[in-house]
Amino acid sequence: METIQHPNLGFDFELDRLVDERQAAAFLGYTVRALQNWRLRGGGPRFVKVSSRSIRYRRRDLLAWVEERLRSNTSEPGFSGVQPGSHSTLNIKERK
């Protein structure tokens, strides 16, 4: 498949194309529920909130999320899964 780049906008149509959460989940090999949980708790791929009920993912962000988790062996440090500023980084006293 040929990649088309828009000369004036500087983005790659194939990588920046938006996909819905069902397509994103299938691409990653996870469930839609897993994506929903990651959006709530942090640790998932970046997403686009089109409206209060419409979430989309850029293919570029899905690939970047996968790349961040690539390891050559099991002794390499893993990804913590917690994004800075997410609810998971707060201690119990801060949540109250």
N, CA, C and O atoms as a printed pandas DataFrame, in Angstrom:
     atom_number atom_name residue_name chain_id  residue_number  x_coord  y_coord  z_coord
0              1         N          MET        A               1    0.839   -1.178    0.000
1              2        CA          MET        A               1    0.000    0.000    0.000
2              3         C          MET        A               1    0.885    1.242    0.000
3              4         O          MET        A               1    1.822    1.347    0.791
4              5         N          GLU        A               2    0.587    2.157   -0.872
5              6        CA          GLU        A               2    1.369    3.380   -0.988
6              7         C          GLU        A               2    0.921    4.383    0.075
7              8         O          GLU        A               2   -0.274    4.567    0.305
8              9         N          THR        A               3    1.882    5.016    0.708
9             10        CA          THR        A               3    1.585    6.031    1.712
10            11         C          THR        A               3    1.462    7.379    1.028
11            12         O          THR        A               3    2.332    7.767    0.248
12            13         N          ILE        A               4    0.394    8.086    1.314
13            14        CA          ILE        A               4    0.157    9.399    0.726
14            15         C          ILE        A               4    0.383   10.448    1.802
15            16         O          ILE        A               4   -0.180   10.365    2.893
16            17         N          GLN        A               5    1.213   11.439    1.484
17            18        CA          GLN        A               5    1.418   12.533    2.416
18            19         C          GLN        A               5    0.850   13.802    1.804
19            20         O          GLN        A               5    1.080   14.103    0.633
20            21         N          HIS        A               6    0.117   14.528    2.601
21            22        CA          HIS        A               6   -0.444   15.790    2.133
22            23         C          HIS        A               6    0.669   16.825    2.166
23            24         O          HIS        A               6    1.283   17.029    3.213
24            25         N          PRO        A               7    0.946   17.485    1.039
25            26        CA          PRO        A               7    2.092   18.397    0.984
26            27         C          PRO        A               7    1.979   19.620    1.890
27            28         O          PRO        A               7    3.003   20.144    2.330
28            29         N          ASN        A               8    0.781   20.084    2.178
29            30        CA          ASN        A               8    0.619   21.299    2.974
30            31         C          ASN        A               8    0.380   21.035    4.454
31            32         O          ASN        A               8    0.675   21.886    5.293
32            33         N          LEU        A               9   -0.143   19.880    4.775
33            34        CA          LEU        A               9   -0.512   19.615    6.164
34            35         C          LEU        A               9    0.552   18.831    6.930
35            36         O          LEU        A               9    0.550   18.848    8.161
36            37         N          GLY        A              10    1.447   18.153    6.244
37            38        CA          GLY        A              10    2.541   17.461    6.903
38            39         C          GLY        A              10    2.133   16.231    7.687
39            40         O          GLY        A              10    2.794   15.900    8.671
40            41         N          PHE        A              11    1.076   15.538    7.296
41            42        CA          PHE        A              11    0.749   14.297    7.974
42            43         C          PHE        A              11    0.554   13.184    6.971
43            44         O          PHE        A              11    0.290   13.425    5.793
44            45         N          ASP        A              12    0.686   11.983    7.446
45            46        CA          ASP        A              12    0.580   10.782    6.638
46            47         C          ASP        A              12   -0.857   10.280    6.758
47            48         O          ASP        A              12   -1.290    9.909    7.848
48            49         N          PHE        A              13   -1.586   10.265    5.671
49            50        CA          PHE        A              13   -2.996    9.891    5.719
50            51         C          PHE        A              13   -3.218    8.496    6.294
51            52         O          PHE        A              13   -4.191    8.278    7.015
52            53         N          GLU        A              14   -2.343    7.561    5.991
53            54        CA          GLU        A              14   -2.537    6.198    6.491
54            55         C          GLU        A              14   -2.264    6.111    7.997
55            56         O          GLU        A              14   -3.036    5.487    8.725
56            57         N          LEU        A              15   -1.189    6.722    8.465
57            58        CA          LEU        A              15   -0.859    6.660    9.891
58            59         C          LEU        A              15   -1.765    7.545   10.741
59            60         O          LEU        A              15   -2.021    7.232   11.904
60            61         N          ASP        A              16   -2.245    8.634   10.178
61            62        CA          ASP        A              16   -3.072    9.556   10.949
62            63         C          ASP        A              16   -4.572    9.306   10.778
63            64         O          ASP        A              16   -5.396   10.039   11.324
64            65         N          ARG        A              17   -4.913    8.278   10.025
65            66        CA          ARG        A              17   -6.321    7.932    9.849
66            67         C          ARG        A              17   -6.904    7.497   11.197
67            68         O          ARG        A              17   -6.258    6.769   11.951
68            69         N          LEU        A              18   -8.099    7.936   11.488
69            70        CA          LEU        A              18   -8.749    7.576   12.744
70            71         C          LEU        A              18   -9.503    6.261   12.602
71            72         O          LEU        A              18  -10.153    6.005   11.588
72            73         N          VAL        A              19   -9.403    5.433   13.640
73            74        CA          VAL        A              19  -10.153    4.177   13.683
74            75         C          VAL        A              19  -10.980    4.168   14.958
75            76         O          VAL        A              19  -10.608    4.797   15.949
76            77         N          ASP        A              20  -12.102    3.455   14.938
77            78        CA          ASP        A              20  -12.939    3.387   16.133
78            79         C          ASP        A              20  -12.339    2.389   17.130
79            80         O          ASP        A              20  -11.356    1.712   16.829
80            81         N          GLU        A              21  -12.941    2.310   18.313
81            82        CA          GLU        A              21  -12.344    1.473   19.353
82            83         C          GLU        A              21  -12.416   -0.013   19.012
83            84         O          GLU        A              21  -11.559   -0.779   19.452
84            85         N          ARG        A              22  -13.398   -0.430   18.252
85            86        CA          ARG        A              22  -13.484   -1.829   17.836
86            87         C          ARG        A              22  -12.314   -2.181   16.922
87            88         O          ARG        A              22  -11.685   -3.227   17.084
88            89         N          GLN        A              23  -12.028   -1.307   15.963
89            90        CA          GLN        A              23  -10.907   -1.523   15.059
90            91         C          GLN        A              23   -9.573   -1.452   15.802
91            92         O          GLN        A              23   -8.661   -2.235   15.534
92            93         N          ALA        A              24   -9.469   -0.515   16.729
93            94        CA          ALA        A              24   -8.236   -0.378   17.513
94            95         C          ALA        A              24   -8.000   -1.626   18.365
95            96         O          ALA        A              24   -6.878   -2.127   18.441
96            97         N          ALA        A              25   -9.048   -2.119   18.997
97            98        CA          ALA        A              25   -8.929   -3.320   19.824
98            99         C          ALA        A              25   -8.510   -4.521   18.976
99           100         O          ALA        A              25   -7.653   -5.302   19.391
100          101         N          ALA        A              26   -9.100   -4.671   17.806
101          102        CA          ALA        A              26   -8.736   -5.779   16.913
102          103         C          ALA        A              26   -7.285   -5.654   16.467
103          104         O          ALA        A              26   -6.568   -6.653   16.413
104          105         N          PHE        A              27   -6.847   -4.449   16.148
105          106        CA          PHE        A              27   -5.471   -4.210   15.725
106          107         C          PHE        A              27   -4.489   -4.617   16.817
107          108         O          PHE        A              27   -3.460   -5.230   16.533
108          109         N          LEU        A              28   -4.805   -4.278   18.063
109          110        CA          LEU        A              28   -3.914   -4.563   19.190
110          111         C          LEU        A              28   -4.056   -5.978   19.734
111          112         O          LEU        A              28   -3.177   -6.465   20.445
112          113         N          GLY        A              29   -5.168   -6.643   19.398
113          114        CA          GLY        A              29   -5.401   -7.985   19.927
114          115         C          GLY        A              29   -5.965   -7.974   21.335
115          116         O          GLY        A              29   -5.796   -8.937   22.083
116          117         N          TYR        A              30   -6.632   -6.893   21.697
117          118        CA          TYR        A              30   -7.276   -6.768   23.004
118          119         C          TYR        A              30   -8.774   -6.549   22.803
119          120         O          TYR        A              30   -9.248   -6.423   21.675
120          121         N          THR        A              31   -9.495   -6.507   23.890
121          122        CA          THR        A              31  -10.930   -6.275   23.810
122          123         C          THR        A              31  -11.227   -4.780   23.872
123          124         O          THR        A              31  -10.398   -3.979   24.306
124          125         N          VAL        A              32  -12.416   -4.431   23.432
125          126        CA          VAL        A              32  -12.874   -3.049   23.552
126          127         C          VAL        A              32  -12.917   -2.659   25.022
127          128         O          VAL        A              32  -12.591   -1.525   25.373
128          129         N          ARG        A              33  -13.309   -3.575   25.872
129          130        CA          ARG        A              33  -13.365   -3.316   27.313
130          131         C          ARG        A              33  -11.983   -2.961   27.866
131          132         O          ARG        A              33  -11.868   -2.091   28.729
132          133         N          ALA        A              34  -10.941   -3.623   27.378
133          134        CA          ALA        A              34   -9.578   -3.300   27.826
134          135         C          ALA        A              34   -9.232   -1.860   27.455
135          136         O          ALA        A              34   -8.676   -1.130   28.275
136          137         N          LEU        A              35   -9.551   -1.444   26.233
137          138        CA          LEU        A              35   -9.299   -0.056   25.827
138          139         C          LEU        A              35  -10.074    0.915   26.708
139          140         O          LEU        A              35   -9.539    1.949   27.109
140          141         N          GLN        A              36  -11.310    0.597   27.008
141          142        CA          GLN        A              36  -12.130    1.464   27.864
142          143         C          GLN        A              36  -11.525    1.577   29.251
143          144         O          GLN        A              36  -11.495    2.666   29.823
144          145         N          ASN        A              37  -11.045    0.474   29.801
145          146        CA          ASN        A              37  -10.406    0.499   31.124
146          147         C          ASN        A              37   -9.126    1.318   31.103
147          148         O          ASN        A              37   -8.864    2.076   32.036
148          149         N          TRP        A              38   -8.323    1.179   30.051
149          150        CA          TRP        A              38   -7.088    1.964   29.946
150          151         C          TRP        A              38   -7.394    3.449   29.838
151          152         O          TRP        A              38   -6.668    4.269   30.400
152          153         N          ARG        A              39   -8.454    3.808   29.125
153          154        CA          ARG        A              39   -8.803    5.226   29.030
154          155         C          ARG        A              39   -9.176    5.773   30.398
155          156         O          ARG        A              39   -8.853    6.916   30.719
156          157         N          LEU        A              40   -9.840    4.982   31.191
157          158        CA          LEU        A              40  -10.254    5.409   32.523
158          159         C          LEU        A              40   -9.080    5.463   33.499
159          160         O          LEU        A              40   -8.943    6.421   34.261
160          161         N          ARG        A              41   -8.243    4.444   33.473
161          162        CA          ARG        A              41   -7.175    4.289   34.466
162          163         C          ARG        A              41   -5.807    4.770   33.993
163          164         O          ARG        A              41   -4.913    4.982   34.812
164          165         N          GLY        A              42   -5.632    4.945   32.686
165          166        CA          GLY        A              42   -4.325    5.293   32.142
166          167         C          GLY        A              42   -3.570    4.055   31.722
167          168         O          GLY        A              42   -3.915    2.937   32.105
168          169         N          GLY        A              43   -2.541    4.267   30.935
169          170        CA          GLY        A              43   -1.694    3.158   30.511
170          171         C          GLY        A              43   -1.972    2.663   29.107
171          172         O          GLY        A              43   -1.203    1.860   28.580
172          173         N          GLY        A              44   -3.033    3.111   28.495
173          174        CA          GLY        A              44   -3.365    2.685   27.135
174          175         C          GLY        A              44   -2.839    3.649   26.100
175          176         O          GLY        A              44   -2.187    4.640   26.426
176          177         N          PRO        A              45   -3.130    3.349   24.844
177          178        CA          PRO        A              45   -2.690    4.255   23.774
178          179         C          PRO        A              45   -3.419    5.595   23.836
179          180         O          PRO        A              45   -4.526    5.685   24.367
180          181         N          ARG        A              46   -2.793    6.627   23.293
181          182        CA          ARG        A              46   -3.437    7.945   23.213
182          183         C          ARG        A              46   -4.678    7.824   22.343
183          184         O          ARG        A              46   -4.738    6.986   21.443
184          185         N          PHE        A              47   -5.663    8.662   22.616
185          186        CA          PHE        A              47   -6.915    8.600   21.863
186          187         C          PHE        A              47   -7.425    9.997   21.570
187          188         O          PHE        A              47   -6.965   10.983   22.147
188          189         N          VAL        A              48   -8.382   10.059   20.667
189          190        CA          VAL        A              48   -9.019   11.312   20.290
190          191         C          VAL        A              48  -10.450   11.270   20.805
191          192         O          VAL        A              48  -11.209   10.361   20.468
192          193         N          LYS        A              49  -10.816   12.241   21.611
193          194        CA          LYS        A              49  -12.182   12.317   22.112
194          195         C          LYS        A              49  -12.948   13.262   21.184
195          196         O          LYS        A              49  -12.916   14.481   21.353
196          197         N          VAL        A              50  -13.632   12.679   20.207
197          198        CA          VAL        A              50  -14.351   13.450   19.199
198          199         C          VAL        A              50  -15.545   14.157   19.834
199          200         O          VAL        A              50  -15.821   15.319   19.537
200          201         N          SER        A              51  -16.240   13.450   20.703
201          202        CA          SER        A              51  -17.357   14.015   21.458
202          203         C          SER        A              51  -17.468   13.219   22.753
203          204         O          SER        A              51  -16.647   12.339   23.011
204          205         N          SER        A              52  -18.465   13.516   23.558
205          206        CA          SER        A              52  -18.595   12.821   24.839
206          207         C          SER        A              52  -18.862   11.322   24.658
207          208         O          SER        A              52  -18.622   10.534   25.574
208          209         N          ARG        A              53  -19.355   10.931   23.489
209          210        CA          ARG        A              53  -19.668    9.514   23.250
210          211         C          ARG        A              53  -18.905    8.911   22.077
211          212         O          ARG        A              53  -19.210    7.796   21.653
212          213         N          SER        A              54  -17.929    9.620   21.553
213          214        CA          SER        A              54  -17.219    9.149   20.366
214          215         C          SER        A              54  -15.708    9.224   20.579
215          216         O          SER        A              54  -15.135   10.306   20.708
216          217         N          ILE        A              55  -15.078    8.054   20.613
217          218        CA          ILE        A              55  -13.641    7.931   20.808
218          219         C          ILE        A              55  -13.026    7.344   19.545
219          220         O          ILE        A              55  -13.575    6.415   18.953
220          221         N          ARG        A              56  -11.901    7.882   19.142
221          222        CA          ARG        A              56  -11.174    7.360   17.995
222          223         C          ARG        A              56   -9.694    7.271   18.362
223          224         O          ARG        A              56   -9.223    7.928   19.291
224          225         N          TYR        A              57   -8.979    6.446   17.610
225          226        CA          TYR        A              57   -7.542    6.269   17.786
226          227         C          TYR        A              57   -6.850    6.509   16.459
227          228         O          TYR        A              57   -7.334    6.085   15.409
228          229         N          ARG        A              58   -5.708    7.197   16.509
229          230        CA          ARG        A              58   -4.881    7.312   15.312
230          231         C          ARG        A              58   -4.027    6.055   15.228
231          232         O          ARG        A              58   -3.508    5.575   16.236
232          233         N          ARG        A              59   -3.888    5.533   14.026
233          234        CA          ARG        A              59   -3.049    4.344   13.840
234          235         C          ARG        A              59   -1.625    4.627   14.320
235          236         O          ARG        A              59   -0.970    3.744   14.874
236          237         N          ARG        A              60   -1.153    5.833   14.114
237          238        CA          ARG        A              60    0.190    6.235   14.553
238          239         C          ARG        A              60    0.337    6.027   16.067
239          240         O          ARG        A              60    1.370    5.537   16.521
240          241         N          ASP        A              61   -0.677    6.391   16.844
241          242        CA          ASP        A              61   -0.608    6.265   18.301
242          243         C          ASP        A              61   -0.671    4.813   18.750
243          244         O          ASP        A              61   -0.047    4.438   19.743
244          245         N          LEU        A              62   -1.420    3.999   18.025
245          246        CA          LEU        A              62   -1.473    2.571   18.351
246          247         C          LEU        A              62   -0.102    1.934   18.132
247          248         O          LEU        A              62    0.378    1.165   18.964
248          249         N          LEU        A              63    0.518    2.265   17.001
249          250        CA          LEU        A              63    1.848    1.726   16.709
250          251         C          LEU        A              63    2.885    2.218   17.716
251          252         O          LEU        A              63    3.754    1.452   18.134
252          253         N          ALA        A              64    2.801    3.481   18.105
253          254        CA          ALA        A              64    3.739    4.031   19.091
254          255         C          ALA        A              64    3.583    3.324   20.437
255          256         O          ALA        A              64    4.572    3.044   21.114
256          257         N          TRP        A              65    2.360    3.042   20.813
257          258        CA          TRP        A              65    2.084    2.350   22.084
258          259         C          TRP        A              65    2.703    0.959   22.075
259          260         O          TRP        A              65    3.281    0.518   23.069
260          261         N          VAL        A              66    2.577    0.278   20.949
261          262        CA          VAL        A              66    3.176   -1.055   20.815
262          263         C          VAL        A              66    4.702   -0.942   20.865
263          264         O          VAL        A              66    5.357   -1.715   21.563
264          265         N          GLU        A              67    5.265    0.011   20.132
265          266        CA          GLU        A              67    6.723    0.188   20.097
266          267         C          GLU        A              67    7.303    0.453   21.478
267          268         O          GLU        A              67    8.393   -0.021   21.797
268          269         N          GLU        A              68    6.573    1.214   22.304
269          270        CA          GLU        A              68    7.038    1.507   23.676
270          271         C          GLU        A              68    7.153    0.247   24.517
271          272         O          GLU        A              68    7.873    0.235   25.516
272          273         N          ARG        A              69    6.464   -0.797   24.135
273          274        CA          ARG        A              69    6.426   -2.023   24.918
274          275         C          ARG        A              69    7.285   -3.144   24.348
275          276         O          ARG        A              69    7.323   -4.235   24.915
276          277         N          LEU        A              70    7.965   -2.898   23.252
277          278        CA          LEU        A              70    8.827   -3.921   22.659
278          279         C          LEU        A              70    9.999   -4.230   23.577
279          280         O          LEU        A              70   10.620   -3.321   24.128
280          281         N          ARG        A              71   10.297   -5.494   23.738
281          282        CA          ARG        A              71   11.424   -5.949   24.538
282          283         C          ARG        A              71   12.146   -7.038   23.763
283          284         O          ARG        A              71   11.535   -7.762   22.976
284          285         N          SER        A              72   13.444   -7.148   23.987
285          286        CA          SER        A              72   14.251   -8.190   23.347
286          287         C          SER        A              72   14.312   -9.452   24.187
287          288         O          SER        A              72   14.496  -10.550   23.661
288          289         N          ASN        A              73   14.157   -9.293   25.498
289          290        CA          ASN        A              73   14.180  -10.447   26.394
290          291         C          ASN        A              73   13.414  -10.113   27.663
291          292         O          ASN        A              73   13.055   -8.959   27.898
292          293         N          THR        A              74   13.169  -11.111   28.463
293          294        CA          THR        A              74   12.342  -10.927   29.663
294          295         C          THR        A              74   13.061  -10.209   30.798
295          296         O          THR        A              74   12.414   -9.788   31.757
296          297         N          SER        A              75   14.382  -10.058   30.716
297          298        CA          SER        A              75   15.099   -9.357   31.782
298          299         C          SER        A              75   15.123   -7.846   31.586
299          300         O          SER        A              75   15.552   -7.118   32.481
300          301         N          GLU        A              76   14.674   -7.365   30.438
301          302        CA          GLU        A              76   14.582   -5.913   30.236
302          303         C          GLU        A              76   13.480   -5.355   31.111
303          304         O          GLU        A              76   12.453   -6.004   31.316
304          305         N          PRO        A              77   13.689   -4.146   31.632
305          306        CA          PRO        A              77   12.638   -3.553   32.466
306          307         C          PRO        A              77   11.357   -3.374   31.654
307          308         O          PRO        A              77   11.394   -3.004   30.480
308          309         N          GLY        A              78   10.241   -3.639   32.292
309          310        CA          GLY        A              78    8.955   -3.516   31.626
310          311         C          GLY        A              78    8.365   -2.140   31.776
311          312         O          GLY        A              78    8.860   -1.317   32.545
312          313         N          PHE        A              79    7.311   -1.897   31.041
313          314        CA          PHE        A              79    6.588   -0.641   31.112
314          315         C          PHE        A              79    5.681   -0.682   32.327
315          316         O          PHE        A              79    4.988   -1.675   32.546
316          317         N          SER        A              80    5.674    0.376   33.118
317          318        CA          SER        A              80    4.892    0.383   34.359
318          319         C          SER        A              80    3.398    0.412   34.094
319          320         O          SER        A              80    2.606   -0.018   34.932
320          321         N          GLY        A              81    3.008    0.920   32.924
321          322        CA          GLY        A              81    1.592    0.993   32.606
322          323         C          GLY        A              81    0.903    2.198   33.201
323          324         O          GLY        A              81   -0.287    2.405   32.965
324          325         N          VAL        A              82    1.623    2.999   33.969
325          326        CA          VAL        A              82    1.034    4.174   34.589
326          327         C          VAL        A              82    1.547    5.408   33.865
327          328         O          VAL        A              82    2.755    5.611   33.749
328          329         N          GLN        A              83    0.641    6.215   33.389
329          330        CA          GLN        A              83    1.021    7.442   32.718
330          331         C          GLN        A              83    1.043    8.582   33.728
331          332         O          GLN        A              83    0.198    8.637   34.622
332          333         N          PRO        A              84    2.009    9.495   33.591
333          334        CA          PRO        A              84    2.055   10.626   34.508
334          335         C          PRO        A              84    0.738   11.390   34.512
335          336         O          PRO        A              84    0.161   11.662   33.459
336          337         N          GLY        A              85    0.278   11.727   35.689
337          338        CA          GLY        A              85   -0.962   12.478   35.804
338          339         C          GLY        A              85   -2.212   11.621   35.818
339          340         O          GLY        A              85   -3.312   12.146   35.987
340          341         N          SER        A              86   -2.071   10.303   35.642
341          342        CA          SER        A              86   -3.256    9.450   35.661
342          343         C          SER        A              86   -3.684    9.208   37.104
343          344         O          SER        A              86   -2.919    9.471   38.032
344          345         N          HIS        A              87   -4.889    8.714   37.294
345          346        CA          HIS        A              87   -5.402    8.436   38.639
346          347         C          HIS        A              87   -4.573    7.376   39.342
347          348         O          HIS        A              87   -4.516    7.346   40.571
348          349         N          SER        A              88   -3.924    6.499   38.566
349          350        CA          SER        A              88   -3.134    5.430   39.156
350          351         C          SER        A              88   -1.910    5.948   39.897
351          352         O          SER        A              88   -1.351    5.235   40.730
352          353         N          THR        A              89   -1.480    7.181   39.609
353          354        CA          THR        A              89   -0.280    7.705   40.270
354          355         C          THR        A              89   -0.598    8.367   41.610
355          356         O          THR        A              89    0.322    8.719   42.348
356          357         N          LEU        A              90   -1.862    8.544   41.935
357          358        CA          LEU        A              90   -2.242    9.192   43.183
358          359         C          LEU        A              90   -2.236    8.185   44.322
359          360         O          LEU        A              90   -2.633    7.034   44.142
360          361         N          ASN        A              91   -1.788    8.615   45.485
361          362        CA          ASN        A              91   -1.879    7.702   46.612
362          363         C          ASN        A              91   -3.285    7.797   47.215
363          364         O          ASN        A              91   -4.071    8.666   46.837
364          365         N          ILE        A              92   -3.586    6.922   48.127
365          366        CA          ILE        A              92   -4.944    6.828   48.670
366          367         C          ILE        A              92   -5.380    8.139   49.337
367          368         O          ILE        A              92   -6.533    8.544   49.188
368          369         N          LYS        A              93   -4.486    8.806   50.063
369          370        CA          LYS        A              93   -4.859   10.049   50.745
370          371         C          LYS        A              93   -5.225   11.141   49.741
371          372         O          LYS        A              93   -6.121   11.944   50.002
372          373         N          GLU        A              94   -4.529   11.180   48.573
373          374        CA          GLU        A              94   -4.836   12.198   47.574
374          375         C          GLU        A              94   -6.178   11.962   46.894
375          376         O          GLU        A              94   -6.796   12.911   46.409
376          377         N          ARG        A              95   -6.632   10.733   46.850
377          378        CA          ARG        A              95   -7.898   10.414   46.184
378          379         C          ARG        A              95   -9.110   10.860   46.980
379          380         O          ARG        A              95  -10.184   11.054   46.410
380          381         N          LYS        A              96   -8.958   11.026   48.290
381          382        CA          LYS        A              96  -10.101   11.364   49.142
382          383         C          LYS        A              96  -10.406   12.831   49.117
383          384         O          LYS        A              96  -11.340   13.279   49.782
